[in-house]
Amino acid sequence: MDKSVYQNELNKYHDRKMVFNLKHKGTVQLSSERLILRQFTMADADAMYRNWQSDPEVTKYLCWQAHKDPSVTEQVLGSWVSEYENPAFYQWAIVPKNLQQPIGSISVVDMNEQTNTLHIGYCIGKKWWHMGYTSEALKTIMPFLFLEVGANRLESQHDPNNPNSGAVMKKCGFQFEGTLRSADRSNQGIVDAAMYSILAEEFKTGSAL
Protein backbone atom coordinates (compact mmCIF):
# COMPACT_ATOMS: atom_id res chain seq x y z
CA MET A 1 0.00 0.00 0.00
CA ASP A 2 1.21 3.50 -0.84
CA LYS A 3 2.53 5.17 2.32
CA SER A 4 0.29 8.24 1.93
CA VAL A 5 -2.80 6.04 1.50
CA TYR A 6 -1.82 4.04 4.58
CA GLN A 7 -1.39 7.25 6.60
CA ASN A 8 -4.80 8.54 5.46
CA GLU A 9 -6.46 5.30 6.56
CA LEU A 10 -4.61 5.43 9.87
CA ASN A 11 -5.78 9.01 10.42
CA LYS A 12 -9.38 7.98 9.70
CA TYR A 13 -9.06 5.18 12.24
CA HIS A 14 -7.80 7.56 14.92
CA ASP A 15 -10.54 10.05 14.06
CA ARG A 16 -13.15 7.34 14.55
CA LYS A 17 -11.65 6.41 17.89
CA MET A 18 -12.02 10.00 19.07
CA VAL A 19 -15.75 10.16 18.31
CA PHE A 20 -17.47 9.68 21.64
CA ASN A 21 -21.27 9.67 21.54
CA LEU A 22 -21.92 8.88 25.19
CA LYS A 23 -23.04 11.88 27.23
CA HIS A 24 -21.46 11.04 30.55
CA LYS A 25 -23.27 12.42 33.58
CA GLY A 26 -21.63 10.57 36.45
CA THR A 27 -23.23 8.72 39.36
CA VAL A 28 -26.39 10.76 39.80
CA GLN A 29 -28.89 9.82 42.50
CA LEU A 30 -31.79 7.69 41.26
CA SER A 31 -34.75 6.18 43.07
CA SER A 32 -37.41 3.52 42.68
CA GLU A 33 -40.32 2.31 44.78
CA ARG A 34 -38.12 0.71 47.41
CA LEU A 35 -34.62 1.93 46.68
CA ILE A 36 -32.36 4.93 46.57
CA LEU A 37 -29.31 4.56 44.34
CA ARG A 38 -26.68 7.09 45.32
CA GLN A 39 -22.98 7.74 45.52
CA PHE A 40 -21.07 6.01 48.27
CA THR A 41 -19.55 8.09 51.05
CA MET A 42 -16.81 7.19 53.50
CA ALA A 43 -19.50 6.90 56.17
CA ASP A 44 -20.71 3.75 54.37
CA ALA A 45 -17.54 1.79 55.17
CA ASP A 46 -18.92 -0.14 58.15
CA ALA A 47 -22.20 -1.13 56.46
CA MET A 48 -20.37 -2.02 53.27
CA TYR A 49 -18.00 -4.33 55.14
CA ARG A 50 -20.70 -5.95 57.28
CA ASN A 51 -23.42 -6.29 54.65
CA TRP A 52 -21.52 -7.84 51.74
CA GLN A 53 -17.82 -7.08 51.23
CA SER A 54 -16.63 -9.48 53.97
CA ASP A 55 -18.88 -12.40 52.95
CA PRO A 56 -17.17 -15.14 50.88
CA GLU A 57 -20.59 -16.43 49.77
CA VAL A 58 -21.27 -13.07 48.11
CA THR A 59 -17.91 -13.06 46.33
CA LYS A 60 -17.88 -16.79 45.44
CA TYR A 61 -18.43 -16.15 41.71
CA LEU A 62 -16.88 -12.66 41.58
CA CYS A 63 -13.38 -11.58 40.59
CA TRP A 64 -12.41 -10.02 43.93
CA GLN A 65 -11.82 -11.67 47.29
CA ALA A 66 -14.00 -11.08 50.33
CA HIS A 67 -12.43 -8.44 52.54
CA LYS A 68 -10.79 -9.86 55.63
CA ASP A 69 -10.32 -6.50 57.33
CA PRO A 70 -12.37 -3.27 57.38
CA SER A 71 -9.30 -1.33 56.28
CA VAL A 72 -9.49 -3.04 52.86
CA THR A 73 -13.08 -1.89 52.48
CA GLU A 74 -12.06 1.64 53.43
CA GLN A 75 -9.35 1.64 50.76
CA VAL A 76 -11.76 0.44 48.07
CA LEU A 77 -14.39 2.90 49.18
CA GLY A 78 -11.88 5.74 49.17
CA SER A 79 -10.93 4.97 45.57
CA TRP A 80 -14.60 5.03 44.54
CA VAL A 81 -15.32 8.30 46.32
CA SER A 82 -12.32 9.97 44.68
CA GLU A 83 -13.55 8.84 41.26
CA TYR A 84 -16.94 10.52 41.56
CA GLU A 85 -15.46 13.67 40.01
CA ASN A 86 -15.11 11.67 36.79
CA PRO A 87 -18.36 11.94 34.79
CA ALA A 88 -17.64 8.55 33.17
CA PHE A 89 -17.60 6.78 36.55
CA TYR A 90 -20.81 5.00 37.56
CA GLN A 91 -20.87 3.27 40.96
CA TRP A 92 -24.13 3.29 42.92
CA ALA A 93 -24.86 2.23 46.48
CA ILE A 94 -28.07 0.19 46.68
CA VAL A 95 -29.94 1.61 49.66
CA PRO A 96 -33.41 0.39 50.71
CA LYS A 97 -35.52 3.34 51.78
CA ASN A 98 -36.62 1.53 54.93
CA LEU A 99 -33.04 0.75 55.96
CA GLN A 100 -31.03 3.84 55.04
CA GLN A 101 -27.77 1.93 54.65
CA PRO A 102 -26.23 0.28 51.57
CA ILE A 103 -26.82 -3.44 51.07
CA GLY A 104 -24.90 -3.78 47.80
CA SER A 105 -23.67 -1.99 44.71
CA ILE A 106 -24.41 -1.72 41.01
CA SER A 107 -22.00 -0.17 38.54
CA VAL A 108 -20.69 0.19 35.03
CA VAL A 109 -17.61 -2.00 35.20
CA ASP A 110 -16.49 -1.59 31.59
CA MET A 111 -17.44 0.39 28.50
CA ASN A 112 -16.75 0.59 24.78
CA GLU A 113 -17.35 4.13 23.57
CA GLN A 114 -16.94 3.14 19.92
CA THR A 115 -20.10 1.03 20.14
CA ASN A 116 -21.76 2.92 23.03
CA THR A 117 -21.72 -0.28 25.08
CA LEU A 118 -21.81 -0.34 28.88
CA HIS A 119 -21.10 -3.49 30.88
CA ILE A 120 -23.02 -3.76 34.14
CA GLY A 121 -21.93 -5.49 37.33
CA TYR A 122 -23.71 -5.85 40.66
CA CYS A 123 -23.60 -7.61 44.01
CA ILE A 124 -25.82 -7.58 47.07
CA GLY A 125 -25.63 -8.86 50.63
CA LYS A 126 -26.83 -12.44 51.23
CA LYS A 127 -29.44 -11.27 53.72
CA TRP A 128 -31.26 -9.50 50.87
CA TRP A 129 -31.07 -12.21 48.21
CA HIS A 130 -34.32 -13.28 46.49
CA MET A 131 -36.15 -10.07 47.43
CA GLY A 132 -36.02 -8.45 44.00
CA TYR A 133 -33.68 -5.66 45.07
CA THR A 134 -31.00 -6.33 42.46
CA SER A 135 -33.41 -6.44 39.52
CA GLU A 136 -35.11 -3.31 40.85
CA ALA A 137 -31.75 -1.55 40.97
CA LEU A 138 -30.89 -2.65 37.43
CA LYS A 139 -34.29 -1.55 36.12
CA THR A 140 -33.71 1.83 37.79
CA ILE A 141 -30.39 2.58 36.10
CA MET A 142 -31.48 1.35 32.65
CA PRO A 143 -33.57 4.43 31.66
CA PHE A 144 -30.79 6.71 32.85
CA LEU A 145 -28.08 4.90 30.89
CA PHE A 146 -30.15 4.55 27.73
CA LEU A 147 -32.04 7.84 27.61
CA GLU A 148 -29.64 10.26 29.30
CA VAL A 149 -26.17 8.81 28.86
CA GLY A 150 -27.00 7.53 25.39
CA ALA A 151 -25.95 3.88 25.61
CA ASN A 152 -26.85 1.73 22.63
CA ARG A 153 -26.16 -1.58 24.35
CA LEU A 154 -26.16 -2.70 27.96
CA GLU A 155 -24.55 -6.04 28.64
CA SER A 156 -23.71 -8.24 31.59
CA GLN A 157 -22.42 -11.73 32.25
CA HIS A 158 -22.38 -14.41 34.91
CA ASP A 159 -20.85 -17.77 35.69
CA PRO A 160 -23.31 -20.47 34.49
CA ASN A 161 -22.96 -22.02 37.95
CA ASN A 162 -24.54 -18.87 39.38
CA PRO A 163 -27.92 -18.86 37.60
CA ASN A 164 -29.53 -16.43 40.04
CA SER A 165 -27.42 -13.64 38.55
CA GLY A 166 -28.73 -14.52 35.10
CA ALA A 167 -32.28 -14.48 36.44
CA VAL A 168 -31.79 -10.80 37.33
CA MET A 169 -30.78 -10.04 33.75
CA LYS A 170 -33.72 -11.96 32.26
CA LYS A 171 -36.15 -10.20 34.60
CA CYS A 172 -34.89 -6.85 33.24
CA GLY A 173 -35.34 -7.82 29.59
CA PHE A 174 -31.77 -8.81 28.80
CA GLN A 175 -31.48 -11.49 26.13
CA PHE A 176 -29.20 -14.49 26.47
CA GLU A 177 -26.58 -14.37 23.70
CA GLY A 178 -24.58 -17.52 24.43
CA THR A 179 -21.85 -18.87 26.66
CA LEU A 180 -18.21 -18.02 26.10
CA ARG A 181 -16.10 -20.98 27.11
CA SER A 182 -13.27 -20.39 29.60
CA ALA A 183 -13.61 -16.66 28.97
CA ASP A 184 -13.41 -15.21 32.47
CA ARG A 185 -11.58 -15.63 35.76
CA SER A 186 -13.21 -15.49 39.18
CA ASN A 187 -12.69 -16.90 42.64
CA GLN A 188 -13.59 -20.24 41.04
CA GLY A 189 -10.65 -20.04 38.63
CA ILE A 190 -11.06 -19.88 34.84
CA VAL A 191 -14.79 -20.07 34.12
CA ASP A 192 -17.33 -19.85 31.34
CA ALA A 193 -19.23 -16.59 30.86
CA ALA A 194 -22.94 -16.53 30.05
CA MET A 195 -23.54 -13.31 28.10
CA TYR A 196 -26.69 -11.18 28.11
CA SER A 197 -27.57 -7.84 26.54
CA ILE A 198 -30.37 -5.42 25.78
CA LEU A 199 -30.28 -2.74 23.08
CA ALA A 200 -31.63 0.80 23.28
CA GLU A 201 -34.22 0.11 20.58
CA GLU A 202 -35.49 -2.93 22.48
CA PHE A 203 -35.68 -0.95 25.69
CA LYS A 204 -37.53 1.96 24.10
CA THR A 205 -40.07 -0.24 22.31
CA GLY A 206 -40.40 -2.76 25.11
CA SER A 207 -39.76 -5.59 22.65
CA ALA A 208 -37.25 -7.30 24.94
CA LEU A 209 -39.73 -7.72 27.80
C-alpha positions as CSV (number, residue, x, y, z in Angstrom):
1,M,0.0,0.0,0.0
2,D,1.2,3.5,-0.8
3,K,2.5,5.2,2.3
4,S,0.3,8.2,1.9
5,V,-2.8,6.0,1.5
6,Y,-1.8,4.0,4.6
7,Q,-1.4,7.2,6.6
8,N,-4.8,8.5,5.5
9,E,-6.5,5.3,6.6
10,L,-4.6,5.4,9.9
11,N,-5.8,9.0,10.4
12,K,-9.4,8.0,9.7
13,Y,-9.1,5.2,12.2
14,H,-7.8,7.6,14.9
15,D,-10.5,10.1,14.1
16,R,-13.2,7.3,14.5
17,K,-11.6,6.4,17.9
18,M,-12.0,10.0,19.1
19,V,-15.8,10.2,18.3
20,F,-17.5,9.7,21.6
21,N,-21.3,9.7,21.5
22,L,-21.9,8.9,25.2
23,K,-23.0,11.9,27.2
24,H,-21.5,11.0,30.6
25,K,-23.3,12.4,33.6
26,G,-21.6,10.6,36.5
27,T,-23.2,8.7,39.4
28,V,-26.4,10.8,39.8
29,Q,-28.9,9.8,42.5
30,L,-31.8,7.7,41.3
31,S,-34.8,6.2,43.1
32,S,-37.4,3.5,42.7
33,E,-40.3,2.3,44.8
34,R,-38.1,0.7,47.4
35,L,-34.6,1.9,46.7
36,I,-32.4,4.9,46.6
37,L,-29.3,4.6,44.3
38,R,-26.7,7.1,45.3
39,Q,-23.0,7.7,45.5
40,F,-21.1,6.0,48.3
41,T,-19.5,8.1,51.0
42,M,-16.8,7.2,53.5
43,A,-19.5,6.9,56.2
44,D,-20.7,3.7,54.4
45,A,-17.5,1.8,55.2
46,D,-18.9,-0.1,58.1
47,A,-22.2,-1.1,56.5
48,M,-20.4,-2.0,53.3
49,Y,-18.0,-4.3,55.1
50,R,-20.7,-6.0,57.3
51,N,-23.4,-6.3,54.6
52,W,-21.5,-7.8,51.7
53,Q,-17.8,-7.1,51.2
54,S,-16.6,-9.5,54.0
55,D,-18.9,-12.4,52.9
56,P,-17.2,-15.1,50.9
57,E,-20.6,-16.4,49.8
58,V,-21.3,-13.1,48.1
59,T,-17.9,-13.1,46.3
60,K,-17.9,-16.8,45.4
61,Y,-18.4,-16.1,41.7
62,L,-16.9,-12.7,41.6
63,C,-13.4,-11.6,40.6
64,W,-12.4,-10.0,43.9
65,Q,-11.8,-11.7,47.3
66,A,-14.0,-11.1,50.3
67,H,-12.4,-8.4,52.5
68,K,-10.8,-9.9,55.6
69,D,-10.3,-6.5,57.3
70,P,-12.4,-3.3,57.4
71,S,-9.3,-1.3,56.3
72,V,-9.5,-3.0,52.9
73,T,-13.1,-1.9,52.5
74,E,-12.1,1.6,53.4
75,Q,-9.4,1.6,50.8
76,V,-11.8,0.4,48.1
77,L,-14.4,2.9,49.2
78,G,-11.9,5.7,49.2
79,S,-10.9,5.0,45.6
80,W,-14.6,5.0,44.5
81,V,-15.3,8.3,46.3
82,S,-12.3,10.0,44.7
83,E,-13.6,8.8,41.3
84,Y,-16.9,10.5,41.6
85,E,-15.5,13.7,40.0
86,N,-15.1,11.7,36.8
87,P,-18.4,11.9,34.8
88,A,-17.6,8.5,33.2
89,F,-17.6,6.8,36.6
90,Y,-20.8,5.0,37.6
91,Q,-20.9,3.3,41.0
92,W,-24.1,3.3,42.9
93,A,-24.9,2.2,46.5
94,I,-28.1,0.2,46.7
95,V,-29.9,1.6,49.7
96,P,-33.4,0.4,50.7
97,K,-35.5,3.3,51.8
98,N,-36.6,1.5,54.9
99,L,-33.0,0.8,56.0
100,Q,-31.0,3.8,55.0
101,Q,-27.8,1.9,54.6
102,P,-26.2,0.3,51.6
103,I,-26.8,-3.4,51.1
104,G,-24.9,-3.8,47.8
105,S,-23.7,-2.0,44.7
106,I,-24.4,-1.7,41.0
107,S,-22.0,-0.2,38.5
108,V,-20.7,0.2,35.0
109,V,-17.6,-2.0,35.2
110,D,-16.5,-1.6,31.6
111,M,-17.4,0.4,28.5
112,N,-16.7,0.6,24.8
113,E,-17.3,4.1,23.6
114,Q,-16.9,3.1,19.9
115,T,-20.1,1.0,20.1
116,N,-21.8,2.9,23.0
117,T,-21.7,-0.3,25.1
118,L,-21.8,-0.3,28.9
119,H,-21.1,-3.5,30.9
120,I,-23.0,-3.8,34.1
121,G,-21.9,-5.5,37.3
122,Y,-23.7,-5.9,40.7
123,C,-23.6,-7.6,44.0
124,I,-25.8,-7.6,47.1
125,G,-25.6,-8.9,50.6
126,K,-26.8,-12.4,51.2
127,K,-29.4,-11.3,53.7
128,W,-31.3,-9.5,50.9
129,W,-31.1,-12.2,48.2
130,H,-34.3,-13.3,46.5
131,M,-36.1,-10.1,47.4
132,G,-36.0,-8.5,44.0
133,Y,-33.7,-5.7,45.1
134,T,-31.0,-6.3,42.5
135,S,-33.4,-6.4,39.5
136,E,-35.1,-3.3,40.8
137,A,-31.8,-1.5,41.0
138,L,-30.9,-2.7,37.4
139,K,-34.3,-1.5,36.1
140,T,-33.7,1.8,37.8
141,I,-30.4,2.6,36.1
142,M,-31.5,1.4,32.6
143,P,-33.6,4.4,31.7
144,F,-30.8,6.7,32.9
145,L,-28.1,4.9,30.9
146,F,-30.2,4.5,27.7
147,L,-32.0,7.8,27.6
148,E,-29.6,10.3,29.3
149,V,-26.2,8.8,28.9
150,G,-27.0,7.5,25.4
151,A,-25.9,3.9,25.6
152,N,-26.9,1.7,22.6
153,R,-26.2,-1.6,24.3
154,L,-26.2,-2.7,28.0
155,E,-24.6,-6.0,28.6
156,S,-23.7,-8.2,31.6
157,Q,-22.4,-11.7,32.3
158,H,-22.4,-14.4,34.9
159,D,-20.9,-17.8,35.7
160,P,-23.3,-20.5,34.5
161,N,-23.0,-22.0,38.0
162,N,-24.5,-18.9,39.4
163,P,-27.9,-18.9,37.6
164,N,-29.5,-16.4,40.0
165,S,-27.4,-13.6,38.5
166,G,-28.7,-14.5,35.1
167,A,-32.3,-14.5,36.4
168,V,-31.8,-10.8,37.3
169,M,-30.8,-10.0,33.7
170,K,-33.7,-12.0,32.3
171,K,-36.2,-10.2,34.6
172,C,-34.9,-6.9,33.2
173,G,-35.3,-7.8,29.6
174,F,-31.8,-8.8,28.8
175,Q,-31.5,-11.5,26.1
176,F,-29.2,-14.5,26.5
177,E,-26.6,-14.4,23.7
178,G,-24.6,-17.5,24.4
179,T,-21.8,-18.9,26.7
180,L,-18.2,-18.0,26.1
181,R,-16.1,-21.0,27.1
182,S,-13.3,-20.4,29.6
183,A,-13.6,-16.7,29.0
184,D,-13.4,-15.2,32.5
185,R,-11.6,-15.6,35.8
186,S,-13.2,-15.5,39.2
187,N,-12.7,-16.9,42.6
188,Q,-13.6,-20.2,41.0
189,G,-10.7,-20.0,38.6
190,I,-11.1,-19.9,34.8
191,V,-14.8,-20.1,34.1
192,D,-17.3,-19.8,31.3
193,A,-19.2,-16.6,30.9
194,A,-22.9,-16.5,30.1
195,M,-23.5,-13.3,28.1
196,Y,-26.7,-11.2,28.1
197,S,-27.6,-7.8,26.5
198,I,-30.4,-5.4,25.8
199,L,-30.3,-2.7,23.1
200,A,-31.6,0.8,23.3
201,E,-34.2,0.1,20.6
202,E,-35.5,-2.9,22.5
203,F,-35.7,-1.0,25.7
204,K,-37.5,2.0,24.1
205,T,-40.1,-0.2,22.3
206,G,-40.4,-2.8,25.1
207,S,-39.8,-5.6,22.7
208,A,-37.3,-7.3,24.9
209,L,-39.7,-7.7,27.8
